[in-house]
Amino acid sequence: MMRALMMLAVFAALTGCAITSPFEASQEKIAASAYVDEGPPKLTVFTMVNNRSGSGGHTALMVSGSQRVIFDPAGSFYHADVPERGDVLYGISPGWVQAYKSAHARSTYHVVSQEFVVTPEQAERALQLVRSNGGVPGAFCTSATSSILQQVPGFEDVDSTFFPIRLMEQLEQRSGVVTDRYYENDEGEVRDGIVAAQG
């Protein structure tokens, strides 16, 4: 009974990742929109943190390798110019990285970015994993992200968790992590933020 109550509490807390995307772009559109960053290969974990309670609302993983994508499991970020398939957002240029963070940051949440420079092999493994994972059920965003990280060489010791803050705290202990916190003070939800960021 206690376990069932705990799981209900987890699902209630993770309202930020409770939407499963109905959008599935064609492979042609995905290929046409691919964006390759000129910097080193990287993995970046985004954690949306409640400004009032300090609890986590959503987790996502950006992979920058042979192309840059955001694995947004059960996320609510959508724009017609960003192809999406299986909870992976494609064509992630610097402008779309900023739009993604801006859409999630508001008076009630800020976005923590934890960036790791990795080898090309690590980045390609992560890219393969997020692309083959498929859509994620609501409230499983952190579970899916931690599971993917565990399968990337060098990140096998990441513990599985449903809690965004627990994953964030684990990653903060790893060597080489570069952490950034992004704040905005507007109102509204993710989709309102997307419109504002592109305005």
N, C-alpha and C positions, 0 to 999 in steps of 0.2 A: 504494500500500500504506500509506504514511504517513497519507494522508487517511482511509482506512478505519479505521485504528487510532485516529486522533484522534476520529472520530465515535463509535466504540465507547466511548472514554473519556468523551465527553460524555454519552452515554446512561447509562453506569454511574453518573456523578456525579449525575444528575438524578433520583434515585429518588423524590424528593418529588413529582414531577409525572408519575408513570408510570401513573396510573390514569385510564382513560377512563370517564366516568360513563354508567351505563345508565339514568339517571333522566331522564324527559322529562315535565314537568308540562303540564297542559292550559292553553290560552290563558286559559280562564275563571279557573283558579286563580291564574295569573300576574297577571291584571288585578285580581283581588280582593285580592291581597297587596301591591300596589304601595305603596312607601313614598317620600314626598317629604321631603327634608331642608329645613329652613327657612333654612339658611345659603346662602352664595354657591355657584355651580356649581364643582365641583372634580374633578380627576383625582388619584387616589392609587395609586401603585405599591407593592405589597407584595413584599418580597424576604425569603425565609426563608434565614437564614445559619447555617451550621454553627459552633457555638461552639468546636469543637476545631481545625478546619482553616481556617476562614474562607471556605470555598467556599459557593456558593449551591445551595440545594436546590429552590427553587420560586419562580415569579413569578406574580403576579396583579394585576389592575387594577380598582380601584373607580371607578365613574363616578357622580357625583352631579349630576343635571340635572333633567329633568322627573320622574324617579324615580331612586332610588339602587339600584344593582346592583353585584355583584362578578363580573367575568369571571375565572373560576377554571379556566384551561385545563388539561385533564387532571388536575384536582385531585381530592382525596379528601374534601373537606368535604361532608357530607351530613347533613341533618336533615329530618324529615317536615314541619316547619313552615316550611321554606325552599324554595319551589318552584325547580326548576332546569330549564333547557332550553338545549341547545346550549352547555353549560359556563358558563351565566350563572345566578347565584344572585339571586333576586328577594326583595323585601320586606326590604331590608337597613336595619333600624332601628339606632340606636346600640347597643342590646343585642346585635344580631347582628354588628355590626362587632367589638365586644369579644370575642364568642364565636369569631369567625373567627380573630382574633389569638391568643386564648388556646389555641385548638385546635392551632395550629402552634408556639407557643412552648413549649419544654420544656427539660430539662437539656441537650439536644444542639443545640437550635436557638433563635435569637431572630428576631424579626420587625422588619424595617426598613420604616417607612412613609415615603414621599416624596410630599408633598402639594403640588399646584399649584392655586391659584385660577385659573379660566379663565372665558371668556365663556360665556353660554348657548349660543351657536352652536357653540363648541368642544365643550362637554359633550354637546350633542345629536348632533353628528357622531360622537363616541366611543360614545355609547349606540347609535346606529344600527349602527356597525361591530361592536360586540361582539355585538349581538343577531342580526346576519346572518352572523356568522362560522361558526357551527356548532361541533360538537365538535372537539377538538384531539387528535391522537394523543399517546401517552405520550412524555415527554421533549421536547416541542415547546412547552412553556409560555412560555419567554422569547422564542422565535422568533415565536410568535403575538402576544405582547404588544407586542414592538418593532415588528412589522409594522403593528399597529393604530395605535400611536402615530404612526408615520410618515404616516398618512393623516389625522391631525388637524391642521388649520391651526395653524401655530406650532410644531409638533413634527416637521416634515418632515425635519429634520437628524438625527433619532435614527437611529443605525446599527443594522441588523439584527444580531442575535447569538443564539446558543444559550445563552450563559452569563449566569446571573442577576446575578453580581457585575459583569460588564462593563456591563450595562444600568444597574444601580444607580449605578456610578461615572460613567457618562455623565450621568445625571439629576442627580447631585450638583453638576455644574458649571453647571447652568441657573439663571438668575436667578429668584428668587421661590420656590425650593423650600423647604419646611419639612419637616425630617427628624426622625423619632422612632424610638427603638429600644425594643422591648418584650421583656422577659425574664420567664420563669417557670422554676421549678426542678423541675417534676414529671417523672415518667417517662411512658412510653407513646407512642402514636402519635396521629395527627390525630383519629381517631374516638373514642379515649379522652378526648382533650381536649374534644371537643364535649359529651360526657356530663357531664364535670366542670364545664364552663362553664355548663351549663344546670341544674346541680344546686342 
